[in-house]
Amino acid sequence: MSRSLWKGFFQSKHLLKISSQKNYYKIWSRDSIISSKHLNKVIHVHLGNKFKKVYPNKSHLGYKFGEFGMTRAIKKLKK
């Protein structure tokens, strides 16, 4: 179920405090929206047991961080 429109988009309080001095950040909030503040920075998104690098650009605006970090591994069959 999606978030109701009258509430607006979700941003973690930790992400609102991000300064522009660093070029990378570690975040645990996969359901936060990518805003223009995060463009051209390296974001390490937590996947449960490791972090994955995400490089947000203009085409990623409005998407959630969790959409770019796959949590399930693809198993290859051996022949």
MOPAC internal coordinates of N, CA, C and O (Angstrom, degrees):
PM7 1SCF
backbone

  N    0.0000 0     0.00 0     0.00 0    0    0    0
  C    1.4343 1     0.00 0     0.00 0    1    0    0
  C    1.5296 1   108.76 1     0.00 0    2    1    0
  O    1.2310 1   120.27 1   -42.02 1    3    2    1
  N    1.2976 1   117.08 1   137.98 1    3    2    1
  C    1.4616 1   120.65 1  -176.81 1    5    3    2
  C    1.5290 1   110.89 1   -87.24 1    6    5    3
  O    1.2310 1   121.19 1   -13.60 1    7    6    5
  N    1.3053 1   115.34 1   166.40 1    7    6    5
  C    1.4640 1   122.00 1  -179.98 1    9    7    6
  C    1.5220 1   108.89 1   -76.30 1   10    9    7
  O    1.2310 1   119.88 1   -38.79 1   11   10    9
  N    1.3345 1   117.83 1   141.21 1   11   10    9
  C    1.4555 1   121.22 1  -177.88 1   13   11   10
  C    1.5351 1   110.65 1   -67.15 1   14   13   11
  O    1.2310 1   120.61 1   -32.18 1   15   14   13
  N    1.3103 1   116.45 1   147.82 1   15   14   13
  C    1.4613 1   121.90 1  -173.47 1   17   15   14
  C    1.5284 1   112.84 1   -68.19 1   18   17   15
  O    1.2310 1   119.60 1   147.54 1   19   18   17
  N    1.3273 1   118.38 1   -32.46 1   19   18   17
  C    1.4621 1   119.56 1  -177.16 1   21   19   18
  C    1.5279 1   112.15 1   -70.18 1   22   21   19
  O    1.2310 1   119.83 1   160.67 1   23   22   21
  N    1.3283 1   117.93 1   -19.33 1   23   22   21
  C    1.4620 1   120.78 1   177.82 1   25   23   22
  C    1.5216 1   112.13 1   -79.65 1   26   25   23
  O    1.2310 1   120.04 1   154.47 1   27   26   25
  N    1.2994 1   117.53 1   -25.53 1   27   26   25
  C    1.4587 1   120.61 1  -177.51 1   29   27   26
  C    1.5203 1   111.55 1    84.14 1   30   29   27
  O    1.2310 1   120.22 1     6.72 1   31   30   29
  N    1.3235 1   117.18 1  -173.28 1   31   30   29
  C    1.4593 1   120.75 1  -177.81 1   33   31   30
  C    1.5276 1   110.16 1   -82.71 1   34   33   31
  O    1.2310 1   120.70 1   -18.40 1   35   34   33
  N    1.3285 1   116.27 1   161.60 1   35   34   33
  C    1.4587 1   121.97 1  -177.47 1   37   35   34
  C    1.5181 1   110.32 1   -99.91 1   38   37   35
  O    1.2310 1   120.55 1   -48.53 1   39   38   37
  N    1.3204 1   116.55 1   131.47 1   39   38   37
  C    1.4580 1   123.41 1   172.15 1   41   39   38
  C    1.5244 1   107.35 1  -131.40 1   42   41   39
  O    1.2310 1   120.19 1   -50.57 1   43   42   41
  N    1.2947 1   117.24 1   129.43 1   43   42   41
  C    1.4487 1   121.39 1   176.60 1   45   43   42
  C    1.5257 1   109.99 1   -66.53 1   46   45   43
  O    1.2310 1   120.21 1   -32.93 1   47   46   45
  N    1.3250 1   117.19 1   147.07 1   47   46   45
  C    1.4644 1   120.83 1   179.69 1   49   47   46
  C    1.5261 1   110.82 1   -63.03 1   50   49   47
  O    1.2310 1   120.86 1   148.07 1   51   50   49
  N    1.3258 1   115.96 1   -31.93 1   51   50   49
  C    1.4666 1   120.55 1   178.30 1   53   51   50
  C    1.5270 1   110.64 1   -63.51 1   54   53   51
  O    1.2310 1   120.07 1   141.33 1   55   54   53
  N    1.3306 1   117.47 1   -38.67 1   55   54   53
  C    1.4668 1   120.90 1  -178.44 1   57   55   54
  C    1.5214 1   112.02 1   -72.59 1   58   57   55
  O    1.2310 1   119.97 1   153.95 1   59   58   57
  N    1.3184 1   117.66 1   -26.05 1   59   58   57
  C    1.4651 1   120.34 1   179.00 1   61   59   58
  C    1.5218 1   111.54 1   -72.27 1   62   61   59
  O    1.2310 1   120.25 1   155.39 1   63   62   61
  N    1.3363 1   117.12 1   -24.61 1   63   62   61
  C    1.4568 1   121.69 1  -178.65 1   65   63   62
  C    1.5222 1   113.46 1   -87.79 1   66   65   63
  O    1.2310 1   119.84 1   179.86 1   67   66   65
  N    1.3187 1   117.91 1    -0.14 1   67   66   65
  C    1.4589 1   121.82 1  -176.81 1   69   67   66
  C    1.5284 1   110.12 1   -64.73 1   70   69   67
  O    1.2310 1   121.15 1   -50.90 1   71   70   69
  N    1.3044 1   115.40 1   129.10 1   71   70   69
  C    1.4683 1   120.21 1   176.88 1   73   71   70
  C    1.5279 1   109.09 1   -92.65 1   74   73   71
  O    1.2310 1   120.69 1   -11.96 1   75   74   73
  N    1.2956 1   116.28 1   168.04 1   75   74   73
  C    1.4650 1   120.47 1  -177.52 1   77   75   74
  C    1.5250 1   112.26 1   -92.80 1   78   77   75
  O    1.2310 1   119.44 1  -169.11 1   79   78   77
  N    1.3262 1   118.68 1    10.89 1   79   78   77
  C    1.4536 1   120.71 1  -177.71 1   81   79   78
  C    1.5206 1   112.23 1   -79.18 1   82   81   79
  O    1.2310 1   119.88 1   142.03 1   83   82   81
  N    1.3174 1   117.83 1   -37.97 1   83   82   81
  C    1.4601 1   120.75 1  -178.51 1   85   83   82
  C    1.5264 1   110.31 1   -86.05 1   86   85   83
  O    1.2310 1   120.80 1   -23.65 1   87   86   85
  N    1.3178 1   116.08 1   156.35 1   87   86   85
  C    1.4578 1   120.59 1   177.10 1   89   87   86
  C    1.5224 1   112.14 1  -102.87 1   90   89   87
  O    1.2310 1   119.68 1   173.90 1   91   90   89
  N    1.3368 1   118.22 1    -6.10 1   91   90   89
  C    1.4558 1   120.29 1   178.75 1   93   91   90
  C    1.5266 1   109.11 1  -141.27 1   94   93   91
  O    1.2310 1   121.03 1   -26.15 1   95   94   93
  N    1.3413 1   115.64 1   153.85 1   95   94   93
  C    1.4498 1   122.02 1   179.68 1   97   95   94
  C    1.5148 1   109.23 1  -143.39 1   98   97   95
  O    1.2310 1   120.40 1   -32.75 1   99   98   97
  N    1.3227 1   116.83 1   147.25 1   99   98   97
  C    1.4559 1   122.24 1   171.86 1  101   99   98
  C    1.5178 1   107.35 1  -103.11 1  102  101   99
  O    1.2310 1   120.65 1   -52.62 1  103  102  101
  N    1.3380 1   116.36 1   127.38 1  103  102  101
  C    1.4549 1   119.47 1   179.03 1  105  103  102
  C    1.5206 1   109.50 1  -128.23 1  106  105  103
  O    1.2310 1   121.16 1   -30.62 1  107  106  105
  N    1.3158 1   115.38 1   149.38 1  107  106  105
  C    1.4532 1   122.36 1   177.86 1  109  107  106
  C    1.5272 1   110.61 1  -110.96 1  110  109  107
  O    1.2310 1   119.51 1   170.58 1  111  110  109
  N    1.3062 1   118.53 1    -9.42 1  111  110  109
  C    1.4566 1   123.40 1  -176.98 1  113  111  110
  C    1.5275 1   110.06 1   -90.57 1  114  113  111
  O    1.2310 1   120.98 1   -86.97 1  115  114  113
  N    1.3363 1   115.73 1    93.03 1  115  114  113
  C    1.4673 1   120.63 1  -178.52 1  117  115  114
  C    1.5185 1   112.42 1   -74.85 1  118  117  115
  O    1.2310 1   119.85 1   162.31 1  119  118  117
  N    1.3287 1   117.89 1   -17.69 1  119  118  117
  C    1.4658 1   120.27 1  -176.73 1  121  119  118
  C    1.5258 1   113.33 1   -94.30 1  122  121  119
  O    1.2310 1   119.76 1  -171.22 1  123  122  121
  N    1.3241 1   118.05 1     8.78 1  123  122  121
  C    1.4693 1   121.64 1   176.54 1  125  123  122
  C    1.5266 1   110.21 1   -82.09 1  126  125  123
  O    1.2310 1   121.46 1   -31.04 1  127  126  125
  N    1.3211 1   114.81 1   148.96 1  127  126  125
  C    1.4605 1   121.98 1  -178.66 1  129  127  126
  C    1.5297 1   110.04 1   -84.02 1  130  129  127
  O    1.2310 1   120.44 1   -36.97 1  131  130  129
  N    1.3248 1   116.77 1   143.03 1  131  130  129
  C    1.4665 1   122.03 1   175.53 1  133  131  130
  C    1.5274 1   108.18 1   -78.38 1  134  133  131
  O    1.2310 1   120.56 1   -57.91 1  135  134  133
  N    1.3182 1   116.54 1   122.09 1  135  134  133
  C    1.4617 1   121.12 1   179.59 1  137  135  134
  C    1.5300 1   109.86 1  -110.03 1  138  137  135
  O    1.2310 1   120.98 1    -2.71 1  139  138  137
  N    1.3186 1   115.73 1   177.29 1  139  138  137
  C    1.4619 1   119.95 1  -178.03 1  141  139  138
  C    1.5277 1   111.77 1   -68.03 1  142  141  139
  O    1.2310 1   119.83 1   162.58 1  143  142  141
  N    1.3164 1   117.93 1   -17.42 1  143  142  141
  C    1.4594 1   122.44 1   178.14 1  145  143  142
  C    1.5413 1   111.29 1   -67.92 1  146  145  143
  O    1.2310 1   120.41 1   155.30 1  147  146  145
  N    1.3265 1   116.83 1   -24.70 1  147  146  145
  C    1.4594 1   121.75 1  -176.19 1  149  147  146
  C    1.5280 1   113.99 1   -93.93 1  150  149  147
  O    1.2310 1   119.78 1   179.16 1  151  150  149
  N    1.3217 1   118.02 1    -0.84 1  151  150  149
  C    1.4627 1   120.32 1  -177.36 1  153  151  150
  C    1.5242 1   110.92 1   -67.20 1  154  153  151
  O    1.2310 1   121.19 1   -34.82 1  155  154  153
  N    1.3286 1   115.32 1   145.18 1  155  154  153
  C    1.4694 1   124.41 1   177.30 1  157  155  154
  C    1.5260 1   112.94 1    59.06 1  158  157  155
  O    1.2310 1   120.20 1  -147.93 1  159  158  157
  N    1.3034 1   117.23 1    32.07 1  159  158  157
  C    1.4563 1   123.06 1   173.96 1  161  159  158
  C    1.5290 1   108.20 1  -126.70 1  162  161  159
  O    1.2310 1   120.52 1   -20.01 1  163  162  161
  N    1.3052 1   116.60 1   159.99 1  163  162  161
  C    1.4582 1   121.07 1   177.31 1  165  163  162
  C    1.5238 1   107.15 1   -96.25 1  166  165  163
  O    1.2310 1   120.66 1   -56.14 1  167  166  165
  N    1.3239 1   116.35 1   123.86 1  167  166  165
  C    1.4567 1   121.95 1   179.84 1  169  167  166
  C    1.5185 1   107.66 1  -113.95 1  170  169  167
  O    1.2310 1   120.45 1   -53.79 1  171  170  169
  N    1.3270 1   116.75 1   126.21 1  171  170  169
  C    1.4571 1   122.07 1   176.21 1  173  171  170
  C    1.5213 1   107.37 1   -97.20 1  174  173  171
  O    1.2310 1   120.16 1   -70.10 1  175  174  173
  N    1.3368 1   117.29 1   109.90 1  175  174  173
  C    1.4578 1   123.23 1  -176.97 1  177  175  174
  C    1.5215 1   108.58 1   -94.81 1  178  177  175
  O    1.2310 1   120.61 1   -49.39 1  179  178  177
  N    1.3260 1   116.43 1   130.61 1  179  178  177
  C    1.4674 1   121.52 1  -177.92 1  181  179  178
  C    1.5198 1   109.61 1   -78.11 1  182  181  179
  O    1.2310 1   120.48 1   -49.93 1  183  182  181
  N    1.3417 1   116.69 1   130.07 1  183  182  181
  C    1.4632 1   122.23 1  -178.06 1  185  183  182
  C    1.5217 1   113.06 1  -107.76 1  186  185  183
  O    1.2310 1   119.56 1  -171.62 1  187  186  185
  N    1.2942 1   118.45 1     8.38 1  187  186  185
  C    1.4523 1   121.48 1  -179.81 1  189  187  186
  C    1.5065 1   112.02 1   113.00 1  190  189  187
  O    1.2310 1   120.09 1   136.26 1  191  190  189
  N    1.3248 1   117.43 1   -43.74 1  191  190  189
  C    1.4615 1   120.67 1   177.70 1  193  191  190
  C    1.5294 1   112.73 1  -130.68 1  194  193  191
  O    1.2310 1   120.02 1   171.29 1  195  194  193
  N    1.3120 1   117.57 1    -8.71 1  195  194  193
  C    1.4621 1   121.29 1   179.46 1  197  195  194
  C    1.5231 1   108.87 1  -154.08 1  198  197  195
  O    1.2310 1   121.06 1    -6.53 1  199  198  197
  N    1.3111 1   115.59 1   173.47 1  199  198  197
  C    1.4590 1   121.81 1   178.16 1  201  199  198
  C    1.5232 1   109.48 1  -110.54 1  202  201  199
  O    1.2310 1   120.99 1   -34.08 1  203  202  201
  N    1.3397 1   115.71 1   145.92 1  203  202  201
  C    1.4532 1   121.01 1   176.22 1  205  203  202
  C    1.5227 1   108.65 1  -120.94 1  206  205  203
  O    1.2310 1   120.49 1   -42.62 1  207  206  205
  N    1.3192 1   116.67 1   137.38 1  207  206  205
  C    1.4648 1   121.35 1   179.74 1  209  207  206
  C    1.5228 1   110.14 1   -77.24 1  210  209  207
  O    1.2310 1   121.01 1   -45.86 1  211  210  209
  N    1.3281 1   115.68 1   134.14 1  211  210  209
  C    1.4601 1   122.67 1   175.04 1  213  211  210
  C    1.5186 1   107.23 1  -126.45 1  214  213  211
  O    1.2310 1   120.62 1   -47.63 1  215  214  213
  N    1.3315 1   116.43 1   132.37 1  215  214  213
  C    1.4573 1   122.58 1   179.03 1  217  215  214
  C    1.5301 1   108.56 1  -111.12 1  218  217  215
  O    1.2310 1   119.22 1   -92.10 1  219  218  217
  N    1.3320 1   119.09 1    87.90 1  219  218  217
  C    1.4718 1   120.13 1  -177.38 1  221  219  218
  C    1.5310 1   112.30 1   -67.69 1  222  221  219
  O    1.2310 1   121.16 1   -41.36 1  223  222  221
  N    1.3281 1   115.38 1   138.64 1  223  222  221
  C    1.4605 1   121.02 1   173.69 1  225  223  222
  C    1.5280 1   108.51 1  -131.40 1  226  225  223
  O    1.2310 1   119.71 1     8.19 1  227  226  225
  N    1.3117 1   118.16 1  -171.81 1  227  226  225
  C    1.4631 1   121.25 1  -174.70 1  229  227  226
  C    1.5251 1   112.92 1   -61.28 1  230  229  227
  O    1.2310 1   119.87 1   148.62 1  231  230  229
  N    1.3004 1   117.85 1   -31.38 1  231  230  229
  C    1.4645 1   119.66 1  -179.17 1  233  231  230
  C    1.5252 1   112.26 1   -73.73 1  234  233  231
  O    1.2310 1   119.44 1   165.58 1  235  234  233
  N    1.3346 1   118.68 1   -14.42 1  235  234  233
  C    1.4625 1   122.36 1   179.95 1  237  235  234
  C    1.5237 1   113.25 1   -91.68 1  238  237  235
  O    1.2310 1   119.27 1   174.41 1  239  238  237
  N    1.3230 1   118.99 1    -5.59 1  239  238  237
  C    1.4610 1   121.59 1  -177.77 1  241  239  238
  C    1.5285 1   110.42 1   -59.52 1  242  241  239
  O    1.2310 1   120.76 1   -47.03 1  243  242  241
  N    1.3338 1   116.15 1   132.97 1  243  242  241
  C    1.4588 1   121.04 1   178.69 1  245  243  242
  C    1.5159 1   114.34 1    91.84 1  246  245  243
  O    1.2310 1   119.87 1   166.52 1  247  246  245
  N    1.3214 1   117.85 1   -13.48 1  247  246  245
  C    1.4596 1   121.03 1   176.78 1  249  247  246
  C    1.5199 1   109.75 1   -86.09 1  250  249  247
  O    1.2310 1   120.56 1   -12.72 1  251  250  249
  N    1.3261 1   116.54 1   167.28 1  251  250  249
  C    1.4588 1   120.95 1   178.08 1  253  251  250
  C    1.5236 1   109.60 1   -95.20 1  254  253  251
  O    1.2310 1   120.87 1   -27.02 1  255  254  253
  N    1.3386 1   115.94 1   152.98 1  255  254  253
  C    1.4595 1   120.53 1  -179.91 1  257  255  254
  C    1.5231 1   111.33 1   -62.32 1  258  257  255
  O    1.2310 1   119.74 1   146.05 1  259  258  257
  N    1.3098 1   118.10 1   -33.95 1  259  258  257
  C    1.4515 1   122.13 1  -177.57 1  261  259  258
  C    1.5131 1   114.15 1   -66.81 1  262  261  259
  O    1.2310 1   119.86 1   161.15 1  263  262  261
  N    1.3121 1   117.88 1   -18.85 1  263  262  261
  C    1.4652 1   120.82 1  -179.76 1  265  263  262
  C    1.5250 1   112.26 1   -72.20 1  266  265  263
  O    1.2310 1   120.06 1   162.92 1  267  266  265
  N    1.3169 1   117.48 1   -17.08 1  267  266  265
  C    1.4606 1   120.88 1  -177.56 1  269  267  266
  C    1.5196 1   112.98 1  -104.48 1  270  269  267
  O    1.2310 1   120.13 1  -179.64 1  271  270  269
  N    1.3174 1   117.36 1     0.36 1  271  270  269
  C    1.4608 1   120.90 1   177.99 1  273  271  270
  C    1.5178 1   110.19 1  -119.79 1  274  273  271
  O    1.2310 1   120.33 1   -75.79 1  275  274  273
  N    1.3169 1   116.97 1   104.21 1  275  274  273
  C    1.4600 1   120.52 1   180.00 1  277  275  274
  C    1.5290 1   109.23 1   -75.13 1  278  277  275
  O    1.2310 1   120.41 1   -47.70 1  279  278  277
  N    1.3207 1   116.83 1   132.30 1  279  278  277
  C    1.4565 1   120.71 1  -177.39 1  281  279  278
  C    1.5278 1   112.39 1   -99.33 1  282  281  279
  O    1.2310 1   119.79 1   165.24 1  283  282  281
  N    1.2944 1   118.00 1   -14.76 1  283  282  281
  C    1.4616 1   120.58 1  -178.85 1  285  283  282
  C    1.5257 1   110.20 1  -104.62 1  286  285  283
  O    1.2310 1   121.27 1   -46.34 1  287  286  285
  N    1.3070 1   115.17 1   133.66 1  287  286  285
  C    1.4614 1   120.21 1  -179.97 1  289  287  286
  C    1.5223 1   109.46 1   -83.69 1  290  289  287
  O    1.2310 1   120.55 1   -35.82 1  291  290  289
  N    1.3017 1   116.55 1   144.18 1  291  290  289
  C    1.4597 1   122.38 1   176.45 1  293  291  290
  C    1.5169 1   108.08 1   -89.50 1  294  293  291
  O    1.2310 1   120.75 1   -59.82 1  295  294  293
  N    1.3147 1   116.17 1   120.18 1  295  294  293
  C    1.4549 1   120.84 1  -178.55 1  297  295  294
  C    1.5255 1   109.37 1   -90.10 1  298  297  295
  O    1.2310 1   121.28 1   -49.89 1  299  298  297
  N    1.3136 1   115.15 1   130.11 1  299  298  297
  C    1.4651 1   120.56 1   177.64 1  301  299  298
  C    1.5137 1   109.22 1   -98.26 1  302  301  299
  O    1.2310 1   121.33 1   -43.15 1  303  302  301
  N    1.3131 1   115.05 1   136.85 1  303  302  301
  C    1.4605 1   119.91 1   179.38 1  305  303  302
  C    1.5236 1   110.22 1   -84.94 1  306  305  303
  O    1.2310 1   121.10 1   -43.53 1  307  306  305
  N    1.3043 1   115.51 1   136.47 1  307  306  305
  C    1.4699 1   119.92 1   177.54 1  309  307  306
  C    1.5145 1   108.92 1   -90.19 1  310  309  307
  O    1.2310 1   120.62 1   -37.14 1  311  310  309
  N    1.3273 1   116.41 1   142.86 1  311  310  309
  C    1.4691 1   121.30 1   177.97 1  313  311  310
  C    1.4918 1   110.43 1  -110.04 1  314  313  311
  O    1.2310 1   120.10 1   180.00 1  315  314  313

